[in-house]
Amino acid sequence: MEFDKFTIGFEELKLGNYDYSFLVNTAFFKGLGYSEILKGEVIVSSIFTKSERLMRMSLSFEGKVVLPCDRCGENFEEAVG
């Protein structure tokens, strides 16, 4: 899995606000190698703010993932967001 598409090159950005949106899906979670998430599709929305002395990023998540239950071992779908 290439994680480069999730990289924000903040060095070349001018001062101001920037909106980004990423789709994190099953391939992303499998690429991590250690994730308990079996399947998923989550939209990650971010607002990146660059000022003279500070960089700030606000993130929001919306979607669903499939996880194994800790108690019974069955897979279940969990909403994210």
Sequence and secondary structure as in RCSB ss.txt:
>XXXX:A:sequence
MEFDKFTIGFEELKLGNYDYSFLVNTAFFKGLGYSEILKGEVIVSSIFTKSERLMRMSLSFEGKVVLPCDRCGEN
FEEAVG
>XXXX:A:secstr
   GGG   GGG  SEEEEEEEEEEHHHHHHHSS    EEEEEEEEEEEE SS EEEEEEEEEEEEEE TTT  E
EEEEE 
